[in-house]
Amino acid sequence: MENKLKSWQSWLLFGGAMTLLFVLGVIISSLMERKAEVADVIYNKKVEITGIESRSPIFGENYPREYQTWVDTTATDYRTEFKGNIAIDELAQHPQMAILWAGCAFSKDYSTPRGHMYALEDVVHSLRTGAPMSTAEDIQSASCWVCKSPDVPRLMETIGVDSFYNNKWSAWGSEIVNPVGCADCHEPENMELHISRPALVEAFLRQGKDITRATPQEMRSLVCAQCHAEYFFKGDKKYVTFPWDKGLTVEAIEQYYDEAEFTDNIHKLSRAPLLKAQHPDYEIYRMGIHAQRGVSCADCHMPYDKEGGVKYSDHHIQNPLAVVERTCQTCHRDSKEALCNNVYERQQKANELRVLLENELVKAHIEAKFAWEQGANEDEMKEALKLIRQAQWRWDFCVASHGSSFHAPQETMRVLGHGLNRAFQARMAINKVLQSRGYTEDVQLPDISTKEKAQRYIGLDIPAEKVAKDKFLKEIVPEWLQKAKANGRFAKQ
């Protein structure tokens, strides 16, 4: 019996030793892969890069794998009906949005975002930036460039942050010519992640936090947060500011804006003082289970890949479902079909609430317009306009965020639900105003079944806008590029 016990113990020790050796082997293999990746650059570096180098192809000399995947942003997405290089016209799919943004430039043009390679092209071509033939005709501030190019931090370093902001959008047309690239997220000397825009650093400081103490894993989300977040243009200089002082929730940011008495625009129909959400991706991501478990943005949108013995980060930033085997399935053991269907189901349920809220908000704006026409005064309309502001802020917070229904589905449904409740309350408040003036019938709604009909209803002349834009693109933009090339600022991708 004693011999059997000793034999059993020996086998246990042997098994434990083999397990330990296996684990050590995996660790050493991982370290060797990382070593190979680092060594590949250190010993084969072709170009020395210092300072803020906004021309990404120069980085490509040293980091060809990362660079090529960055260029691949133009490639087809994982589903044939959605191309990575094709923008989908959201206003055509949801004409109600033109009504909700009446009086705001987004009512002219709003499409789904394309890859980083298209960041500059899209902002230059958008009707939202107008057709400035001179700075005197410019409708936008220089702040509209902030997240579109590594030329922005280069300029900020050269002339100062205040000087950069204190200009019109068109003032920097010949300086900002390279799309989002390497220098936006990396220090050139060692390629460590860094924050290149001041707004995120300043937001941390106002909360008593030091962003330089962020862990490497946290930085894999924070470099994204410097652009993929809610912000507003503060003061006369239109200084880009993150409204995070009270927290990241929709209510906390709303409280910040209310106390600052900030309004993005007055609605053209209802006269409601509205907030326009930008793209609060980081805020909503932080409220989801993946953030709570320590998963970073890059883990899903920039998964690692291998080439021989070299492990590198895939810079073809795209929908994680395009490469499920390198994203979702590194943690989840479900099939690709099950994982994709889970995402689609969440999106569908959130979209049901989104559409309901859009329709109620459209009615609220048009009914408020009718109430003003019947002679309603500001005191009578005050409560209704406040509720419209709150309802539309909640709608926009979810709709403007990329992937909100997946990043934090419970929070997204909660926010949309609260928005729907406020939209109902707003309509009831308007109805009381109308009833007090003897109007008891339903307000007749216009035909806004297409984008064109909705834009005409709010007084937009889109054909004229397009003519002006075409002239701007043919006459002014080539001058910008010619000047940039002459100054050595532009690098053809």
WOLIN-V144239 format. One line per field, one symbol per residue. ss: DSSP state (H for helix, E for strand, L for the rest). phi: phi as a letter, one per 40 degrees, with the letter a starting at -180 (. if undefined). burial: # if it has 24 or more other ideal C-beta (glycine too) atoms within 12 Angstrom, else .. A space follows every 50 residues. Layout:
# WOLIN-V144239
ss->???
phi->???
burial->???
This chain:
# WOLIN-V144239
ss->LHHHHHHHHHHHHHHHHHHHHHHHHHHHHHHHHHHHHHHHHHLLLLLLLL LLLLLHHHHHHHLHHHHHHHHHHHLLLLLLLLLLLLLLEHHHHLLHHHHH LLLLHHHLLLELLLLHHHHHHHHHHLHHHLLLLLHHHLLLEHHHHLLLLL HHHHHHHHHLHHHHHLLEHHHHLLLLLLLLLHHHLELLLLLLELLLLHHH HHHHHHLLLLHHHLLHHHHHHHHHHLLLLLLEEELLLLEEELLLLLLLLH HHHHHHHHHLLLLLEELLLLLLEELLLLLLHHHHHLLLHHHHLLLLHHHH HLLEEEELLEEEELLLLLLHHHHHHHLHHHLLLLLHHHHHHHHHHHHHHH HHHHHHHHHHHHHHHHHHHHHHHLLLLHHHHHHHHHHHHHHHHHHHHHHL LLLHHHHLHHHHHHHHHHHHHHHHHHHHHHHHHHHHLLLLLLLLLLLLLL HHHHHHHLLLLHHHHHHHHHHHHHHLHHHHHHHHHHLLLLLLL
phi->.ccccccccccccccccccccccccccccccccccccccdcdcbcbbcbb gcccccdcccccbcccccccccdcccccbccbccbbcccccccbddcccc bdgbccccaabccbcdcbdcdccccccccgbccacccccbccdccdbbac cccccdccbhccccccacdccbdcbbbbcdadccbbcccbgccaccbcdc cccccccgbbcccccdccccbcccccbcacaaccgccfccbccbdbhbcc cccccdccccfcbcacccccgcccbbccacccccdccbcccccgccdcdc cbccbbbgcbbacccccacdccbdcbbdccbccccdcccccccccccccc cccdcdcdcccdccccccdcccccgcbccccdccccccdcccccccdccc ccgdccdaccccccccccccccccccccccccccccbgbbcccccccbcb dcccccccgcbcdcccccccccccbcddcdcccccccgcbbcc
burial->....................................#..##.......#. .#########.##############.#......##.#..##..####### ################################.....############# ######....#..##.####################.#..#.######## ####......#..#...#################...#######...### ####.##....####.######################.##...###### #####....###############.###..........##..#..##..# #.####################...#....#.################## #########.##########.######.###.##........#..#.#.. #..##.##.#.#..#..##..##..##..##..#....###.#
